[in-house]
Amino acid sequence: MSSKSKSVDKGLARMIGLGMGPEAIVGVGQNQTTAAQALINCGFTQVPVIEYVTWTIDLPVPQSAIPGTFGDEIDILQNPKAVPGVTDVDSSFIINGLLQVDMLAIGFGIHGFAEPQQGSQIGNYVTPAPAPDAVPVSPDAFTHNDVLNGALGPSLAGATPAATMTPAILEWGVDAQNALWHLMNAYQFQWIMQQRYQLIKELCADVAYFGSYAEAVAAGSSQEAFQRFVDRANIKYQDPGIGDPGAFLSINAQRVGSVTTLGPGGANVGVFHPTRAYDLIDVTWGGLRAQGMTGMAHPFRKLPKPVLLEKGIPIGMILIVQDAYHQALMQQFLSNNDNGHGTTHTLMPIGPTTSGTTVTPVAGTTFDELTLDATPVIASQQVQTDRVLYKGGALQLAILIKGFEVWGPWLQYIKSNLIPAGLAALPQTYNATSFAG
């Protein structure tokens, strides 16, 4: 074999993970050591993330997917690469949760990150969604008279209109941040190996690394184009996964009062000025530092000692619910209809027995408004108190494992040397020996 061939072979032997044998000499001069000793002394930050599964969840999640995907057990690592309610699954596994090669796990990470900006803006919800060039007047406020008497457009006019309008709010990033916080407080992280051996059982909030903007200890404000968020929200809600028949409309008019002399037959109608005051949305960038003051300050948690994971056996990292209060709120923030408060979208009343319009007015007594007529008159008004809630934003959940793939002489070395010496453990002996030595 030529020296060139030997050089190529030598290079290939070092390309993948622990390619050289455990007894091989690494380093130069006084820094020489065996590869096995270098592995033992390797700094935790230098240990690679060898396996991971990351979920990207674009809010809102269809209510039909909530019980299965975000129920009493969340299986980020074990679920397949297409999960109901999850927009994208990024995975290093060929088959999620199963190793192809034995692995010496040094540590793990549970990561959760929410949309970095948060903001809310008022608008209106119209169903069915308007056709091109037929967008109705979408004011900052409107009355029953405005709708009934055609002030917002012919499709909304009359006792039996072709369309309906309800005051609405679009929240961007708000629900992602809240869902993530409640998730971390609702679930335990459990790591169960070989069906019976439990390596880790701790509250997610105590071992996960999460926040709206990791390591941000303060927040800043800014403005963004609101219509971009409106467009994204309407695309999401009108997608077949949710199938909302309506649309969220940005505010395009400001109500300044009403008149009676111009309405059909002297009916009371609103007077509106065009406005672009709602083109921009105020957003807050940043927020909670990763787990605030009491949780993990580092993105990964180091195991007390490395544990040998065998190929072909499910790794068994799962999130198990332990707090029904936080789980219910997490599901509400994720859901397209707040867990049943509506159909395709959330319809928010004032309370469980308080909803609908204000009281039927009594002329000259109830909800009186002085009109803008040349000779002002009193017009009694009535408004809708329910609100449609639209949600937008994204969050990510990930489980990651730090460690080294091992095979051949390395696997034998770990079993024959590191485990007997107490420098590594098997799942079945991990709890009994993890703090020994």
C-alpha positions as CSV (number, residue, x, y, z in Angstrom):
1,M,0.0,0.0,0.0
2,S,1.4,3.4,-1.0
3,S,2.0,6.1,1.5
4,K,-0.7,8.1,-0.1
5,S,-3.2,5.3,0.5
6,K,-2.0,5.0,4.1
7,S,-2.6,8.7,4.5
8,V,-6.1,8.5,3.0
9,D,-6.9,5.5,5.3
10,K,-5.6,7.4,8.3
11,G,-7.8,10.4,7.5
12,L,-10.9,8.2,7.0
13,A,-10.3,6.5,10.3
14,R,-10.6,9.9,12.1
15,M,-13.6,11.3,10.2
16,I,-16.5,10.0,12.2
17,G,-16.8,10.5,16.0
18,L,-14.6,8.2,17.9
19,G,-13.0,6.7,14.8
20,M,-9.7,5.8,16.5
21,G,-9.4,3.1,19.1
22,P,-9.6,3.9,22.8
23,E,-5.9,3.1,23.3
24,A,-4.8,5.4,20.5
25,I,-2.4,8.2,21.5
26,V,-3.6,11.8,20.9
27,G,-2.0,15.1,21.5
28,V,1.7,16.0,21.4
29,G,4.5,16.2,23.9
30,Q,3.4,16.5,27.5
31,N,-0.2,16.7,26.3
32,Q,-0.2,13.2,25.0
33,T,-2.9,10.9,26.3
34,T,-5.1,8.1,25.2
35,A,-8.2,8.7,23.3
36,A,-10.2,7.1,26.1
37,Q,-8.7,9.5,28.6
38,A,-9.4,12.4,26.3
39,L,-13.0,11.3,26.1
40,I,-13.3,11.2,29.9
41,N,-11.7,14.7,30.2
42,C,-13.7,16.3,27.4
43,G,-15.3,19.5,28.5
44,F,-19.1,19.4,28.5
45,T,-19.5,22.3,26.1
46,Q,-17.3,20.5,23.6
47,V,-19.5,17.3,23.6
48,P,-21.5,17.4,20.4
49,V,-25.3,17.3,20.2
50,I,-25.5,13.9,18.5
51,E,-29.3,13.4,18.3
52,Y,-32.2,15.7,18.5
53,V,-35.9,16.2,17.5
54,T,-37.3,19.7,17.1
55,W,-41.0,20.6,16.7
56,T,-42.0,23.9,15.1
57,I,-45.6,24.8,15.9
58,D,-47.3,27.6,14.0
59,L,-50.2,28.9,16.0
60,P,-53.0,28.3,16.3
61,V,-53.1,24.5,16.5
62,P,-56.4,22.9,15.2
63,Q,-58.5,21.9,18.2
64,S,-58.8,18.4,16.8
65,A,-55.0,17.9,17.2
66,I,-54.8,19.1,20.8
67,P,-55.9,16.0,22.7
68,G,-53.6,13.6,20.8
69,T,-50.5,15.8,20.4
70,F,-50.7,18.0,23.5
71,G,-52.6,15.7,25.9
72,D,-51.4,14.0,29.0
73,E,-48.2,12.8,27.3
74,I,-46.1,14.8,24.8
75,D,-43.8,12.5,22.8
76,I,-41.4,14.8,21.0
77,L,-38.7,12.2,20.6
78,Q,-40.9,9.1,19.9
79,N,-43.5,10.6,17.6
80,P,-43.0,10.1,13.8
81,K,-41.8,12.9,11.5
82,A,-45.4,14.1,10.7
83,V,-47.4,15.0,13.8
84,P,-50.9,16.5,13.8
85,G,-50.8,20.1,14.9
86,V,-47.0,20.4,14.4
87,T,-46.0,22.4,11.4
88,D,-42.5,20.9,11.0
89,V,-40.4,18.2,12.5
90,D,-36.7,18.4,12.3
91,S,-34.9,15.3,13.4
92,S,-31.4,13.7,13.3
93,F,-32.9,10.2,13.6
94,I,-33.6,7.8,10.8
95,I,-36.5,6.6,13.0
96,N,-37.3,9.0,15.8
97,G,-36.3,7.8,19.2
98,L,-34.2,4.8,18.0
99,L,-30.4,4.8,17.9
100,Q,-28.7,3.1,15.0
101,V,-25.4,2.9,17.0
102,D,-24.7,2.5,20.7
103,M,-24.3,5.9,22.4
104,L,-22.5,7.2,25.4
105,A,-24.9,10.0,26.6
106,I,-23.2,12.8,28.5
107,G,-26.2,15.1,28.9
108,F,-29.5,16.3,27.5
109,G,-31.4,19.5,26.7
110,I,-35.1,20.4,26.6
111,H,-35.4,23.6,24.6
112,G,-38.5,25.8,24.1
113,F,-38.5,29.1,22.3
114,A,-41.5,31.3,21.5
115,E,-42.0,34.0,18.9
116,P,-39.6,36.8,19.8
117,Q,-42.1,39.6,19.4
118,Q,-45.4,40.1,21.0
119,G,-48.2,42.5,20.2
120,S,-52.0,42.9,19.8
121,Q,-54.2,45.0,17.6
122,I,-57.9,45.5,17.2
123,G,-59.8,44.7,14.0
124,N,-63.0,43.2,12.8
125,Y,-64.0,39.7,11.8
126,V,-66.3,39.3,8.7
127,T,-67.9,36.1,7.5
128,P,-67.9,35.0,4.8
129,A,-64.6,36.3,3.8
130,P,-65.1,39.3,1.4
131,A,-64.3,39.0,-2.3
132,P,-61.7,41.2,-4.0
133,D,-62.7,44.9,-4.2
134,A,-65.6,44.2,-1.9
135,V,-64.0,44.7,1.5
136,P,-66.5,46.4,3.8
137,V,-65.8,49.5,5.9
138,S,-63.9,48.1,8.9
139,P,-64.1,50.8,11.6
140,D,-62.6,51.1,15.1
141,A,-66.1,51.0,16.5
142,F,-69.6,50.5,15.1
143,T,-73.2,50.2,16.3
144,H,-76.1,48.0,15.4
145,N,-77.7,50.9,13.5
146,D,-74.5,51.3,11.4
147,V,-74.7,47.6,10.4
148,L,-78.5,47.4,9.9
149,N,-78.8,50.6,7.9
150,G,-75.9,49.9,5.5
151,A,-73.2,52.3,6.8
152,L,-70.6,49.4,6.6
153,G,-71.6,48.2,3.2
154,P,-74.5,46.5,1.4
155,S,-73.5,43.0,2.3
156,L,-73.9,43.7,6.0
157,A,-77.2,45.7,5.7
158,G,-80.7,44.7,6.6
159,A,-82.4,42.3,9.0
160,T,-81.0,39.3,7.2
161,P,-77.6,40.4,5.9
162,A,-75.4,38.4,3.5
163,A,-72.4,38.8,5.9
164,T,-71.8,39.5,9.5
165,M,-69.2,41.5,11.3
166,T,-67.9,41.1,14.9
167,P,-65.3,43.2,16.7
168,A,-62.0,41.2,16.8
169,I,-58.5,41.2,18.2
170,L,-55.4,39.7,16.6
171,E,-52.7,38.6,19.1
172,W,-49.2,37.9,17.7
173,G,-46.7,36.0,19.7
174,V,-48.7,36.4,22.9
175,D,-50.3,33.0,22.8
176,A,-47.1,31.3,21.9
177,Q,-45.3,32.8,24.9
178,N,-48.1,31.9,27.3
179,A,-48.5,28.4,25.9
180,L,-44.8,27.7,26.3
181,W,-44.7,29.0,29.9
182,H,-47.7,26.9,31.0
183,L,-46.3,23.9,29.2
184,M,-43.1,24.0,31.1
185,N,-45.1,24.2,34.4
186,A,-47.6,21.6,33.4
187,Y,-45.3,18.7,32.5
188,Q,-42.6,16.5,34.1
189,F,-39.7,15.4,32.0
190,Q,-39.2,11.7,32.4
191,W,-36.5,9.6,30.9
192,I,-37.4,5.9,31.0
193,M,-35.0,3.3,29.6
194,Q,-35.6,-0.4,28.9
195,Q,-39.2,0.0,30.1
196,R,-38.5,0.0,33.8
197,Y,-35.4,2.1,34.5
198,Q,-36.1,5.8,35.2
199,L,-33.1,8.0,34.8
200,I,-34.7,11.5,35.1
201,K,-38.0,12.7,36.6
202,E,-38.2,16.4,37.1
203,L,-40.5,19.3,36.3
204,C,-39.8,20.7,32.9
205,A,-39.5,24.2,34.3
206,D,-36.6,23.0,36.4
207,V,-34.6,21.3,33.7
208,A,-35.6,23.0,30.4
209,Y,-34.1,26.0,28.7
210,F,-36.9,28.3,27.5
211,G,-38.0,31.8,27.0
212,S,-39.3,34.2,24.4
213,Y,-35.8,35.5,23.7
214,A,-33.2,33.4,25.5
215,E,-30.9,35.2,27.9
216,A,-32.8,38.5,27.4
217,V,-33.0,40.2,30.8
218,A,-35.0,43.2,29.5
219,A,-37.4,44.0,26.7
220,G,-37.6,46.6,24.0
221,S,-40.4,48.0,21.9
222,S,-40.7,48.6,18.2
223,Q,-43.3,48.7,15.4
224,E,-44.0,46.4,12.5
225,A,-46.3,46.3,9.5
226,F,-49.6,44.9,10.9
227,Q,-51.0,43.7,7.6
228,R,-48.2,41.1,7.2
229,F,-49.5,39.5,10.4
230,V,-53.1,39.8,9.3
231,D,-52.3,38.1,6.0
232,R,-50.4,35.2,7.8
233,A,-53.3,34.8,10.3
234,N,-55.9,34.6,7.5
235,I,-53.9,32.1,5.6
236,K,-53.5,29.9,8.7
237,Y,-57.2,30.1,9.7
238,Q,-58.5,29.6,6.2
239,D,-56.3,26.6,5.6
240,P,-58.2,23.3,5.4
241,G,-56.7,22.3,8.8
242,I,-59.0,24.9,10.5
243,G,-61.3,26.0,7.6
244,D,-62.5,29.3,8.9
245,P,-65.1,30.8,6.5
246,G,-64.4,34.4,7.5
247,A,-61.5,36.8,7.6
248,F,-59.8,39.2,10.0
249,L,-60.0,42.8,8.6
250,S,-57.6,45.6,9.6
251,I,-59.1,48.8,10.7
252,N,-59.6,51.2,7.7
253,A,-62.0,53.8,9.2
254,Q,-62.5,55.8,12.3
255,R,-66.0,56.4,13.6
256,V,-66.6,60.0,14.5
257,G,-70.3,59.9,15.1
258,S,-73.6,59.4,13.2
259,V,-76.3,61.3,11.3
260,T,-80.0,60.6,10.6
261,T,-80.8,62.9,7.7
262,L,-78.6,60.9,5.2
263,G,-79.7,57.4,6.2
264,P,-82.4,55.5,4.1
265,G,-85.7,56.8,5.2
266,G,-84.1,59.0,7.8
267,A,-82.4,56.0,9.5
268,N,-79.4,56.6,11.8
269,V,-76.0,55.7,10.2
270,G,-72.4,56.1,11.3
271,V,-70.0,58.7,9.9
272,F,-66.5,57.5,9.3
273,H,-63.1,59.0,8.3
274,P,-60.5,57.0,6.4
275,T,-57.6,56.1,8.7
276,R,-54.2,54.4,8.5
277,A,-53.6,54.7,12.2
278,Y,-53.6,50.9,12.5
279,D,-51.1,50.1,9.8
280,L,-48.4,49.6,12.4
281,I,-48.5,47.3,15.4
282,D,-46.6,48.0,18.6
283,V,-44.6,45.0,19.5
284,T,-42.4,44.1,22.5
285,W,-39.1,42.3,21.6
286,G,-37.6,39.9,24.1
287,G,-39.1,39.1,27.5
288,L,-38.4,36.4,30.0
289,R,-34.8,35.3,30.5
290,A,-34.4,31.6,30.0
291,Q,-36.5,30.3,32.9
292,G,-36.3,33.5,34.8
293,M,-34.5,33.5,38.1
294,T,-34.9,29.9,39.3
295,G,-34.4,27.5,36.5
296,M,-31.7,26.3,34.2
297,A,-29.1,28.9,33.3
298,H,-27.5,26.7,30.7
299,P,-28.9,25.2,27.5
300,F,-27.9,21.6,28.5
301,R,-27.9,19.6,31.6
302,K,-24.9,17.3,32.3
303,L,-25.7,13.9,33.7
304,P,-24.0,13.0,37.0
305,K,-22.1,10.4,35.0
306,P,-22.4,9.2,31.3
307,V,-24.9,6.5,30.6
308,L,-24.6,3.9,27.8
309,L,-27.6,3.7,25.5
310,E,-28.0,0.6,23.4
311,K,-28.9,0.8,19.7
312,G,-32.4,-0.3,18.7
313,I,-34.0,0.4,22.2
314,P,-36.3,3.4,22.4
315,I,-34.7,6.2,24.3
316,G,-37.9,6.9,26.2
317,M,-37.7,10.7,26.8
318,I,-41.3,11.9,27.3
319,L,-43.3,14.8,28.9
320,I,-45.9,13.6,31.4
321,V,-48.6,16.0,32.7
322,Q,-48.5,16.7,36.4
323,D,-50.5,19.9,36.7
324,A,-54.0,20.0,35.2
325,Y,-54.4,23.8,35.7
326,H,-51.4,24.7,33.6
327,Q,-52.2,22.0,31.0
328,A,-55.7,23.4,30.5
329,L,-54.3,26.9,30.0
330,M,-51.5,25.7,27.7
331,Q,-54.1,23.9,25.5
332,Q,-56.3,27.0,25.5
333,F,-53.5,29.3,24.3
334,L,-52.5,26.7,21.6
335,S,-56.0,26.0,20.3
336,N,-57.7,27.8,17.4
337,N,-60.9,28.1,19.4
338,D,-59.6,28.2,23.0
339,N,-60.6,24.6,23.7
340,G,-64.1,24.9,22.4
341,H,-64.9,28.6,23.0
342,G,-66.2,28.9,19.4
343,T,-65.8,26.8,16.3
344,T,-63.1,27.6,13.8
345,H,-62.0,30.6,15.9
346,T,-62.3,31.8,19.5
347,L,-65.4,33.8,20.4
348,M,-64.9,35.5,23.7
349,P,-67.9,36.6,25.8
350,I,-67.7,38.8,28.8
351,G,-68.4,35.8,31.1
352,P,-70.1,32.5,31.2
353,T,-73.6,34.1,31.4
354,T,-72.8,37.5,30.0
355,S,-72.5,38.0,26.3
356,G,-74.1,39.4,23.1
357,T,-75.3,43.0,22.6
358,T,-75.9,45.8,25.0
359,V,-79.5,46.2,26.2
360,T,-82.1,47.1,23.7
361,P,-82.1,50.9,23.7
362,V,-85.0,53.0,24.8
363,A,-85.2,56.2,22.6
364,G,-84.1,59.2,24.5
365,T,-82.9,57.2,27.5
366,T,-80.5,54.4,26.7
367,F,-77.0,54.7,25.0
368,D,-77.9,58.1,23.6
369,E,-75.6,59.7,21.0
370,L,-75.9,63.3,19.8
371,T,-75.8,63.1,16.0
372,L,-73.8,65.3,13.6
373,D,-76.8,66.6,11.7
374,A,-77.2,70.3,11.0
375,T,-79.9,70.1,13.6
376,P,-78.5,67.5,16.1
377,V,-80.9,64.8,17.4
378,I,-80.6,62.1,19.9
379,A,-80.0,58.5,18.5
380,S,-80.1,55.5,20.8
381,Q,-77.4,52.9,20.0
382,Q,-76.6,49.3,20.6
383,V,-73.2,47.6,20.3
384,Q,-71.8,44.0,20.2
385,T,-69.9,43.0,23.4
386,D,-68.5,39.7,22.1
387,R,-65.0,39.6,20.6
388,V,-63.4,37.3,18.1
389,L,-59.8,36.3,18.9
390,Y,-57.3,35.5,16.2
391,K,-53.9,34.1,17.1
392,G,-50.6,34.1,15.4
393,G,-46.9,33.3,16.0
394,A,-44.8,30.2,16.4
395,L,-43.0,28.3,19.1
396,Q,-40.4,25.5,19.0
397,L,-39.9,22.5,21.3
398,A,-36.9,20.3,21.2
399,I,-35.2,17.4,23.0
400,L,-31.5,17.1,22.4
401,I,-28.9,14.5,23.5
402,K,-25.2,15.3,24.0
403,G,-22.8,12.4,23.7
404,F,-20.7,10.1,21.5
405,E,-21.6,7.2,19.2
406,V,-19.5,4.2,20.2
407,W,-19.0,0.8,18.5
408,G,-16.5,-2.0,18.3
409,P,-13.5,-1.5,20.6
410,W,-15.0,1.6,22.2
411,L,-18.2,-0.3,23.2
412,Q,-16.1,-3.1,24.8
413,Y,-13.8,-0.5,26.5
414,I,-16.7,1.3,28.1
415,K,-18.2,-2.0,29.3
416,S,-14.9,-3.4,30.5
417,N,-13.3,-0.3,32.0
418,L,-15.5,2.8,32.4
419,I,-18.5,1.1,33.9
420,P,-16.6,-1.1,36.4
421,A,-14.6,2.0,37.4
422,G,-17.8,3.9,38.1
423,L,-17.0,6.4,35.3
424,A,-20.1,5.5,33.3
425,A,-23.3,3.5,33.9
426,L,-25.9,1.3,32.3
427,P,-29.5,2.4,32.6
428,Q,-30.3,-0.4,35.0
429,T,-27.4,0.6,37.3
430,Y,-27.5,4.4,36.8
431,N,-29.6,5.4,39.8
432,A,-27.7,3.2,42.1
433,T,-24.2,4.2,41.0
434,S,-24.6,7.7,39.5
435,F,-23.1,9.5,42.5
436,A,-20.5,6.8,43.4
437,G,-16.8,7.4,43.2
